[in-house]
Amino acid sequence: MEVKHDYKVKLFEDLGFVRKKCKKCGQYFWTLDEERETCGDSPCDVYTFIGNPITKKKYTYNEMVKEFLNFFAENGHTPIKRYPVTARRWRDDILLTIASIAVFQPWVTKGIVEPVANPLVIAQPCIRLNDIDNVGRTGRHMTCFTMGGHHAFNKKDDFKYWTDETVELCFNFMKKLGIDEKSLTFIESWWEGGGNAGPCYEVITHGVELATLVFMQYEKVGDAYKEIPLKIVDTGYGIERFVWASQGTPTAYDAVFGDIVEKLKKNAGIENIDDRILAKITEVAGLMDIEDVGDLKILRKRVADKIGMDVEELDKLISPLENIYAIADHTRCLAFMFGDGIVPSNVKDGYLARLVLRKTLRYMEKAGLTLSLKDIIQMQLGNLKDLYPELLEMEDYIMEIVEVEEKKYIQTLNRGRGIVERLVKSKNEIGLDDLIELYDSHGLPPEVVEDIAKEIGQKTKKEVKINIPDNFYTIVAERHEQKKEETKDKKEDLPDVDVPETELLFYKNPKQKEFEAKILKIVDNYVILDKTLFYPEGGGQRYDTGFINDKEVIEVQKKNNIVYHKLKDVGGLKEGDVVKGVINWEDRERLMRNHTATHIINAACQKVLGKHVWQAGSNVEVDKARLDITHYERISREQLKEIERIANEIVLKGIPIKSTFMNRNDAEQKYGFRIYQGGVVPGNVLRIVEIEGVDIEACGGTHCENTSEVGFIKILRTERIQDGVERLEYTSGINSVEEIQKMEDTLIEASGILGVPPEQLPKAVKRFFDEWKEQRKTIEELQKKIGELKKYELMNKFEEVGKYKVLVEKVEGDPKEMLNIADNLVKEGSIVVLLNDNGNILCKRGENVDISMVELIRHVAKGGGREHLAQGKYSGEFETIKEKVVEFVKSKQ
């Protein structure tokens, strides 16, 4: 459809706004200033509020948030609480909360779920890393900012307000702040994002955009637009920009982080810089589109020209302060990231958190701060505590995770030197792909790579080209934000059928074992019934098995609320038949116990390890279950015992387990986002499973009715499956008894072998181990002596092969003994190749031999190693191997 929009609104007509075309950019805009010729936005107009605040008073960040919320509350909007900055709590298509509208996607914007209030207002902390390299340098860019949004979700039968009221509300808010009406311009524009689109107004004053008013009314399909039934008012007010304009400071950082910036400057010994220089940098930055790789260098040159200063002199003057600005911004970003429970890792939002943290540490190192990262984040928490007291609840975790990550960063840098050295030796140029690989796989910042490469280059007289783009971290962040998990969904393979949704009997009668139902459809080997007791695979829980009549049910899946029963054989069954279904009750009971144990262990982990613990995955089988949780270090033995103790304490208390169906909004408002432990749950109605005082989750699985039914919980093992994720494997009920019996059998068997009672086994093992260590020392000493003696036997058997002396001999002993012998034989200009009867081969060279031992061993056998020493396995005759060695050595001279 062709999209047209009339940008006229009632306010413009009532107050006499004039529609004009900007003589510089060509955009149409509305203004009360009849003499105005430009749209008011940069780069068409410069900032005119710096040094000249435009509001009736100077606002702090906290004051502006309250002013915004209060104004819209007074004008009929219900204030709602902020959402987490990690969007993964309620959606799986983006990692971070990038706008206020993101908190309502996709459920509310698609009309699946009613908004929690309508109209509503929210002040939503957001994180965008697409401009991270500009932060600190342009005066206005931030990774973490607060988007004030007033939203209305309009239906035909429930229409709240549209363009007229939206523009009027914005205009009146500006007036209340004391902003001159004639300075305002409303630029006609168009917005697209997330598959939706609509016209919008960009609201500008004194060269800076303060708000965007979007009227979301289309869905974009390919290059075409389709009108959507839900018309959404999607506004975004830049809270930090309002604060900046109200104070008129040279940069937004001075306005929002003023007290922290001053403390950091003092700690770093940075003297005050002329405000006119700072203002000019910000003004020139406002006239540029800072996106391309070279733009920041161009920005510096333009500022230098404007103020008549040498560009290098300006860079030396301003860089330390820019580092301070970036630190101030990044530490607030980290306060929100960690305060909302993100655990640093090498994937997803954890990767992005680590990127911000390590970038901050790099800036701190450049600035020469003696303050720690913990000190600065503590300052941020102090400033945020009035508006966001929930962040302080995570203070212990925040401080601990920062300390852990700092140590990891230092270890990374220490390991990195060798990696860069090898790269420098093999290349003349380290390109962008190399830098990204070094950062992604080894955690090495490009600046560190450059420093190490330069240092090595000076020593080796080898020049290696490195060109670090100004937007390096932006490139890396965007790559990770756009990564999609590739998963093959079994449900996609199920045949499509046109039948009513299946009635799920297992929710109504959790302990029912048999049922009767009507066959609605038979397709392939799938039987679809009008109702079922069979639990379909989902939520990490395995499907039920059993029988339909005498036919074995081997798999159960669900698609579009229709349950598919896969049978070994459907012969004799036909559509319309009434059949009897019987589930394997023993397996169902074990599944119920293990699934309830999963909820109990997750709650115990949160209690022992901290509130940052979040379920990252689970798998509930008949015999055992596993739970993956976010955690920043290995779970210790003591912590594991405490988790197990608390879990079994919960079991013994016999706490009732209730399951209820709730409206999504009601559930979120009552319990928060912790209900989404098992991942994103679709739909307007959620099934809430509650173990009172222990755990509340949105979960579709089958559960016990009381924690005592779970039986004894035994945690079998833990492992780190990826950076930042710990896996616990456990059993419950009779499975735990069987596992403990296995452990006892192992203990008794080991005791029998050593001939001691089980209780004395640790002492006996220690004694045998100590004796073994002593014997091993003796053996090693003997091996060395054998190697020395063997030296005299073999030293006269070297043959001259060109300029090298070569020995190829078969010896007795294991690879360690072979190495001892080779160590005693090899000399300058010599090559030793030893073989034994077990198929082991060893190649070692002395000083001043230019032949790679790795190449040699791969020529005559299979193996690997380093340039001077290689080991592996050989096959074939000794004489043939010897001939090949000699030929290879000759060919390399």
Secondary structure, 3 states (H helix, E strand, C coil): CCCCCCCCCHHHHHHCCEEEECCCCCCEEEECCCCCCCCCECCCCCCCCCCCCCCCCCCCHHHHHHHHHHHHHHCCCEECCCCCCEHHHCCCCCCECCCHHHHHCCCCCCCCCCCCCCCEEEEEEEECCCCHHHCCCCCCCCCEEEEEEEEEEEECCECCCCHHHHHHHHHHHHHHHCCCHHHEEEEEEEEEECCEEEEEEEEEECEEEEEEEEEEEEEEECCEEEEEEEEEEEEEEEHHHHHHHHHCCCCHHHHHCHHHHHHHHHHHCCCCCCHHHHHHHHHHHHCCCCCCCCHHHHHHHHHHHHHCCCHHHHHHHHHHHHHHHHHHHHHHHHHHHHHCCCCCCCCHHHHHHHHHHHHHHHHHHHHCCCCCHHHHHHHHHHHHCCCCHHHHCCHHHHHHHHHHHHHHHHHHHHHHHHHHHHHHHHCCEECHHHHHHHHHHHCCCHHHHHHHHHHHHHHHCCCCEECCCCCHHHHHHHHHHHCCCCCCCHHHHCCCCCCCCCEEHHHHCCCCCEEEEEEEEEECCEEEECEECCCCCECCECCCCEEECCEEEEEEEEECCEEEEEECCCCCCCCCCEEEEEECHHHHHHHHHHHHHHHHHHHHHHHHHCCCCCEEEEEECCCCEEEEEECCCCCCHHHHHHHHHHHHHHHHCCCEEEEEEEEHHHHHHHHCHHHHCCCCCCCCEEEEEEECCCEEEECCCCCCCEHHHHCCCEEEEEEEEECCEEEEEEECHHHHHHHHHHHHHHHHHHHHHHCCCHHHHHHHHHHHHHHHHHHHHHHHHHHHHHHHHHHHHHHHHCEEECCEEEEEEECCCCHHHHHHHHHHHCCCCEEEEEECCCCEEEEEECCCCCCCHHHHHHHHCEEEECCCEEEEECCCCHHHHHHHHHHHHHHCC
